[in-house]
Amino acid sequence: MGNQHTAIGTNKMGVMGNPTAGWYEFNRKGIINYKIGFIIGIPAFIGPILGASFVLQINETILKRLIAVITIIIWYRSKGTAL
């Protein structure tokens, strides 16, 4: 079984495809406001880098427990809502 750090890193790489495809399609149609895009995009680019750096500094056992707790909180808060 792989470790949590590898799983999170792999997930982050896989998630890049959808926004890239979206950008391509919206750009092709000429409906992107690049001024707003850069204002929003800069923090959206920096945040994951800082988050990944933070996660890499966490002990794997603690990270597994933290992910379990966050998953339970998300599940609990989503009860009763349509998925």
PADREN-554165 format. One record per residue: residue number from 1; x, y, z of N, C-alpha, C in turn. Coordinates in steps of 0.1 Angstrom, whole numbers, plus 2048, in hexadecimal, padded with zeros to 3 digits. Example, Ala and Ser with C-alpha at 12.3 -4.5 7.8 and 13.67 -1.06 7.14 Angstrom:
residues 2
atom resi: 1&n_u: 884&n_v: 7C7&n_w: 84E&ca_u: 87B&ca_v: 7D3&ca_w: 84E&c_u: 884&c_v: 7DF&c_w: 84E
atom resi: 2&n_u: 880&n_v: 7EA&n_w: 847&ca_u: 889&ca_v: 7F5&ca_w: 847&c_u: 881&c_v: 800&c_w: 84F
***
This chain:
residues 83
atom resi: 1&n_u: 808&n_v: 7F4&n_w: 800&ca_u: 800&ca_v: 800&ca_w: 800&c_u: 809&c_v: 80C&c_w: 800
atom resi: 2&n_u: 806&n_v: 816&n_w: 7F8&ca_u: 80D&ca_v: 823&ca_w: 7F7&c_u: 80B&c_v: 82C&c_w: 803
atom resi: 3&n_u: 813&n_v: 836&n_w: 804&ca_u: 811&ca_v: 83F&ca_w: 80F&c_u: 807&c_v: 84A&c_w: 80C
atom resi: 4&n_u: 803&n_v: 852&n_w: 816&ca_u: 7F9&ca_v: 85C&ca_w: 814&c_u: 7FF&c_v: 868&c_w: 80C
atom resi: 5&n_u: 80B&n_v: 86B&n_w: 80E&ca_u: 811&ca_v: 876&ca_w: 806&c_u: 811&c_v: 873&c_w: 7F7
atom resi: 6&n_u: 814&n_v: 867&n_w: 7F3&ca_u: 814&ca_v: 863&ca_w: 7E5&c_u: 805&c_v: 864&c_w: 7E0
atom resi: 7&n_u: 7FC&n_v: 85F&n_w: 7E8&ca_u: 7EE&ca_v: 860&ca_w: 7E3&c_u: 7E9&c_v: 86E&c_w: 7E1
atom resi: 8&n_u: 7EC&n_v: 877&n_w: 7EA&ca_u: 7E8&ca_v: 885&ca_w: 7E9&c_u: 7EF&c_v: 88B&c_w: 7DD
atom resi: 9&n_u: 7FC&n_v: 889&n_w: 7DB&ca_u: 803&ca_v: 88F&ca_w: 7D0&c_u: 7FD&c_v: 88A&c_w: 7C3
atom resi: 10&n_u: 7FA&n_v: 87D&n_w: 7C2&ca_u: 7F5&ca_v: 877&ca_w: 7B6&c_u: 7E7&c_v: 87D&c_w: 7B3
atom resi: 11&n_u: 7DF&n_v: 87F&n_w: 7BD&ca_u: 7D2&ca_v: 885&ca_w: 7BB&c_u: 7D3&c_v: 893&c_w: 7B6
atom resi: 12&n_u: 7DC&n_v: 89B&n_w: 7BC&ca_u: 7DE&ca_v: 8A9&ca_w: 7B7&c_u: 7E2&c_v: 8A9&c_w: 7A8
atom resi: 13&n_u: 7EA&n_v: 8A0&n_w: 7A4&ca_u: 7EF&ca_v: 8A0&ca_w: 796&c_u: 7E3&c_v: 89C&c_w: 78D
atom resi: 14&n_u: 7DB&n_v: 893&n_w: 792&ca_u: 7CF&ca_v: 88E&ca_w: 78A&c_u: 7C4&c_v: 899&c_w: 789
atom resi: 15&n_u: 7C3&n_v: 8A1&n_w: 793&ca_u: 7B9&ca_v: 8AC&ca_w: 793&c_u: 7BC&c_v: 8B7&c_w: 789
atom resi: 16&n_u: 7C8&n_v: 8B8&n_w: 785&ca_u: 7CC&ca_v: 8C3&ca_w: 77C&c_u: 7C5&c_v: 8C2&c_w: 76E
atom resi: 17&n_u: 7C1&n_v: 8B6&n_w: 76A&ca_u: 7BC&ca_v: 8B4&ca_w: 75C&c_u: 7AF&c_v: 8BB&c_w: 75A
atom resi: 18&n_u: 7A5&n_v: 8BB&n_w: 763&ca_u: 798&ca_v: 8C2&ca_w: 761&c_u: 799&c_v: 8D1&c_w: 75F
atom resi: 19&n_u: 7A1&n_v: 8D8&n_w: 768&ca_u: 7A2&ca_v: 8E6&ca_w: 766&c_u: 7A9&c_v: 8EA&c_w: 759
atom resi: 20&n_u: 7B3&n_v: 8E1&n_w: 755&ca_u: 7BA&ca_v: 8E4&ca_w: 748&c_u: 7B1&c_v: 8E2&c_w: 73C
atom resi: 21&n_u: 7A9&n_v: 8D8&n_w: 73D&ca_u: 79F&ca_v: 8D6&ca_w: 732&c_u: 795&c_v: 8E1&c_w: 731
atom resi: 22&n_u: 790&n_v: 8E5&n_w: 73D&ca_u: 787&ca_v: 8F0&ca_w: 73E&c_u: 78D&c_v: 8FD&c_w: 738
atom resi: 23&n_u: 799&n_v: 900&n_w: 73C&ca_u: 7A0&ca_v: 90C&ca_w: 737&c_u: 7A1&c_v: 90C&c_w: 728
atom resi: 24&n_u: 7A5&n_v: 900&n_w: 723&ca_u: 7A6&ca_v: 8FF&ca_w: 714&c_u: 799&c_v: 902&c_w: 70D
atom resi: 25&n_u: 78E&n_v: 8FC&n_w: 712&ca_u: 781&ca_v: 8FE&ca_w: 70B&c_u: 77C&c_v: 90C&c_w: 70D
atom resi: 26&n_u: 77D&n_v: 912&n_w: 718&ca_u: 778&ca_v: 920&ca_w: 71A&c_u: 781&c_v: 92A&c_w: 712
atom resi: 27&n_u: 78E&n_v: 927&n_w: 712&ca_u: 797&ca_v: 930&ca_w: 70A&c_u: 794&c_v: 92F&c_w: 6FB
atom resi: 28&n_u: 791&n_v: 923&n_w: 6F7&ca_u: 78E&ca_v: 921&ca_w: 6E9&c_u: 781&c_v: 928&c_w: 6E5
atom resi: 29&n_u: 778&n_v: 929&n_w: 6EE&ca_u: 76B&ca_v: 931&ca_w: 6EC&c_u: 76D&c_v: 940&c_w: 6EE
atom resi: 30&n_u: 778&n_v: 944&n_w: 6F4&ca_u: 77B&ca_v: 952&ca_w: 6F6&c_u: 773&c_v: 958&c_w: 701
atom resi: 31&n_u: 770&n_v: 950&n_w: 70B&ca_u: 767&ca_v: 955&ca_w: 716&c_u: 76F&c_v: 956&c_w: 724
atom resi: 32&n_u: 77C&n_v: 958&n_w: 723&ca_u: 783&ca_v: 959&ca_w: 730&c_u: 787&c_v: 967&c_w: 732
atom resi: 33&n_u: 784&n_v: 96C&n_w: 73F&ca_u: 789&ca_v: 979&ca_w: 743&c_u: 796&c_v: 977&c_w: 74A
atom resi: 34&n_u: 7A1&n_v: 979&n_w: 743&ca_u: 7AE&ca_v: 976&ca_w: 749&c_u: 7B2&c_v: 97F&c_w: 754
atom resi: 35&n_u: 7AD&n_v: 98B&n_w: 755&ca_u: 7B0&ca_v: 994&ca_w: 761&c_u: 7AB&c_v: 98D&c_w: 76E
atom resi: 36&n_u: 79E&n_v: 98A&n_w: 76D&ca_u: 798&ca_v: 983&ca_w: 779&c_u: 79F&c_v: 975&c_w: 77B
atom resi: 37&n_u: 7A2&n_v: 96E&n_w: 770&ca_u: 7A8&ca_v: 961&ca_w: 771&c_u: 7B5&c_v: 961&c_w: 778
atom resi: 38&n_u: 7BD&n_v: 96C&n_w: 776&ca_u: 7CA&ca_v: 96C&ca_w: 77C&c_u: 7C9&c_v: 970&c_w: 78B
atom resi: 39&n_u: 7BF&n_v: 979&n_w: 78E&ca_u: 7BD&ca_v: 97D&ca_w: 79C&c_u: 7B8&c_v: 970&c_w: 7A4
atom resi: 40&n_u: 7B0&n_v: 968&n_w: 79E&ca_u: 7AC&ca_v: 95C&ca_w: 7A5&c_u: 7B6&c_v: 951&c_w: 7A4
atom resi: 41&n_u: 7BD&n_v: 950&n_w: 799&ca_u: 7C6&ca_v: 945&ca_w: 796&c_u: 7D3&c_v: 945&c_w: 79E
atom resi: 42&n_u: 7D8&n_v: 951&n_w: 7A2&ca_u: 7E4&ca_v: 951&ca_w: 7A9&c_u: 7E3&c_v: 94B&c_w: 7B7
atom resi: 43&n_u: 7D8&n_v: 94E&n_w: 7BF&ca_u: 7D7&ca_v: 947&ca_w: 7CC&c_u: 7D3&c_v: 938&c_w: 7CA
atom resi: 44&n_u: 7CC&n_v: 935&n_w: 7BF&ca_u: 7C8&ca_v: 927&ca_w: 7BC&c_u: 7D4&c_v: 91F&c_w: 7B8
atom resi: 45&n_u: 7DE&n_v: 925&n_w: 7B3&ca_u: 7EB&ca_v: 91F&ca_w: 7AF&c_u: 7F4&c_v: 91D&c_w: 7BB
atom resi: 46&n_u: 7F5&n_v: 927&n_w: 7C4&ca_u: 7FE&ca_v: 927&ca_w: 7CF&c_u: 7F8&c_v: 91E&c_w: 7DA
atom resi: 47&n_u: 7EB&n_v: 91F&n_w: 7DD&ca_u: 7E5&ca_v: 917&ca_w: 7E7&c_u: 7E9&c_v: 908&c_w: 7E7
atom resi: 48&n_u: 7E7&n_v: 901&n_w: 7DC&ca_u: 7EA&ca_v: 8F3&ca_w: 7DC&c_u: 7F9&c_v: 8F0&c_w: 7DE
atom resi: 49&n_u: 802&n_v: 8F9&n_w: 7DA&ca_u: 810&ca_v: 8F8&ca_w: 7DC&c_u: 813&c_v: 8F8&c_w: 7EB
atom resi: 50&n_u: 80D&n_v: 903&n_w: 7F2&ca_u: 80F&ca_v: 904&ca_w: 800&c_u: 809&c_v: 8F8&c_w: 808
atom resi: 51&n_u: 7FD&n_v: 8F4&n_w: 803&ca_u: 7F7&ca_v: 8E9&ca_w: 80A&c_u: 7FF&c_v: 8DC&c_w: 808
atom resi: 52&n_u: 804&n_v: 8DA&n_w: 7FD&ca_u: 80C&ca_v: 8CD&ca_w: 7FA&c_u: 819&c_v: 8CE&c_w: 803
atom resi: 53&n_u: 81F&n_v: 8DA&n_w: 804&ca_u: 82B&ca_v: 8DB&ca_w: 80C&c_u: 828&c_v: 8D8&c_w: 81B
atom resi: 54&n_u: 81C&n_v: 8DD&n_w: 81F&ca_u: 818&ca_v: 8DB&ca_w: 82D&c_u: 815&c_v: 8CC&c_w: 82F
atom resi: 55&n_u: 80E&n_v: 8C5&n_w: 826&ca_u: 80B&ca_v: 8B7&ca_w: 828&c_u: 817&c_v: 8AF&c_w: 828
atom resi: 56&n_u: 821&n_v: 8B2&n_w: 820&ca_u: 82E&ca_v: 8AA&ca_w: 820&c_u: 835&c_v: 8AB&c_w: 82D
atom resi: 57&n_u: 833&n_v: 8B5&n_w: 836&ca_u: 839&ca_v: 8B6&ca_w: 842&c_u: 832&c_v: 8AF&c_w: 84E
atom resi: 58&n_u: 826&n_v: 8AA&n_w: 84B&ca_u: 81E&ca_v: 8A3&ca_w: 855&c_u: 822&c_v: 894&c_w: 856
atom resi: 59&n_u: 824&n_v: 88F&n_w: 861&ca_u: 826&ca_v: 880&ca_w: 863&c_u: 81B&c_v: 879&c_w: 85D
atom resi: 60&n_u: 81E&n_v: 86D&n_w: 856&ca_u: 814&ca_v: 866&ca_w: 84F&c_u: 809&c_v: 860&c_w: 858
atom resi: 61&n_u: 80D&n_v: 85C&n_w: 864&ca_u: 802&ca_v: 857&ca_w: 86D&c_u: 7F8&c_v: 862&c_w: 871
atom resi: 62&n_u: 7FE&n_v: 86E&n_w: 874&ca_u: 7F5&ca_v: 879&ca_w: 877&c_u: 7ED&c_v: 87D&c_w: 86B
atom resi: 63&n_u: 7F3&n_v: 87D&n_w: 85F&ca_u: 7EC&ca_v: 880&ca_w: 853&c_u: 7E0&c_v: 877&c_w: 851
atom resi: 64&n_u: 7E2&n_v: 86A&n_w: 852&ca_u: 7D7&ca_v: 860&ca_w: 851&c_u: 7CC&c_v: 863&c_w: 85A
atom resi: 65&n_u: 7CF&n_v: 866&n_w: 867&ca_u: 7C5&ca_v: 869&ca_w: 871&c_u: 7BD&c_v: 876&c_w: 86D
atom resi: 66&n_u: 7C5&n_v: 880&n_w: 869&ca_u: 7BF&ca_v: 88D&ca_w: 865&c_u: 7B5&c_v: 88B&c_w: 859
atom resi: 67&n_u: 7B9&n_v: 883&n_w: 84F&ca_u: 7B1&ca_v: 881&ca_w: 844&c_u: 7A4&c_v: 879&c_w: 848
atom resi: 68&n_u: 7A6&n_v: 870&n_w: 851&ca_u: 79A&ca_v: 869&ca_w: 856&c_u: 790&c_v: 872&c_w: 85E
atom resi: 69&n_u: 795&n_v: 87B&n_w: 866&ca_u: 78D&ca_v: 884&ca_w: 86D&c_u: 786&c_v: 88E&c_w: 864
atom resi: 70&n_u: 78D&n_v: 893&n_w: 85A&ca_u: 787&ca_v: 89C&ca_w: 851&c_u: 77D&c_v: 895&c_w: 848
atom resi: 71&n_u: 77F&n_v: 889&n_w: 844&ca_u: 776&ca_v: 881&ca_w: 83D&c_u: 769&c_v: 87F&c_w: 845
atom resi: 72&n_u: 76A&n_v: 87C&n_w: 851&ca_u: 75E&ca_v: 87A&ca_w: 85A&c_u: 756&c_v: 887&c_w: 85B
atom resi: 73&n_u: 75E&n_v: 892&n_w: 85D&ca_u: 757&ca_v: 89F&ca_w: 85F&c_u: 74F&c_v: 8A3&c_w: 852
atom resi: 74&n_u: 756&n_v: 8A1&n_w: 846&ca_u: 74F&ca_v: 8A4&ca_w: 839&c_u: 743&c_v: 89B&c_w: 838
atom resi: 75&n_u: 744&n_v: 88E&n_w: 83B&ca_u: 739&ca_v: 885&ca_w: 83A&c_u: 72D&c_v: 889&c_w: 843
atom resi: 76&n_u: 731&n_v: 88D&n_w: 850&ca_u: 727&ca_v: 891&ca_w: 859&c_u: 71F&c_v: 89D&c_w: 855
atom resi: 77&n_u: 727&n_v: 8A7&n_w: 850&ca_u: 721&ca_v: 8B4&ca_w: 84B&c_u: 719&c_v: 8B2&c_w: 83E
atom resi: 78&n_u: 71C&n_v: 8A8&n_w: 837&ca_u: 714&ca_v: 8A6&ca_w: 82A&c_u: 708&c_v: 89D&c_w: 82C
atom resi: 79&n_u: 706&n_v: 897&n_w: 838&ca_u: 6FA&ca_v: 88F&ca_w: 83A&c_u: 6EE&c_v: 897&c_w: 837
atom resi: 80&n_u: 6E4&n_v: 891&n_w: 830&ca_u: 6D8&ca_v: 898&ca_w: 82D&c_u: 6D8&c_v: 8A1&c_w: 821
atom resi: 81&n_u: 6E4&n_v: 8A3&n_w: 81B&ca_u: 6E4&ca_v: 8AB&ca_w: 80F&c_u: 6E5&c_v: 8A2&c_w: 803
atom resi: 82&n_u: 6DF&n_v: 8A6&n_w: 7F8&ca_u: 6E0&ca_v: 89E&ca_w: 7EC&c_u: 6EE&c_v: 89E&c_w: 7E6
atom resi: 83&n_u: 6F3&n_v: 892&n_w: 7E2&ca_u: 700&ca_v: 892&ca_w: 7DC&c_u: 6FF&c_v: 892&c_w: 7CE
***
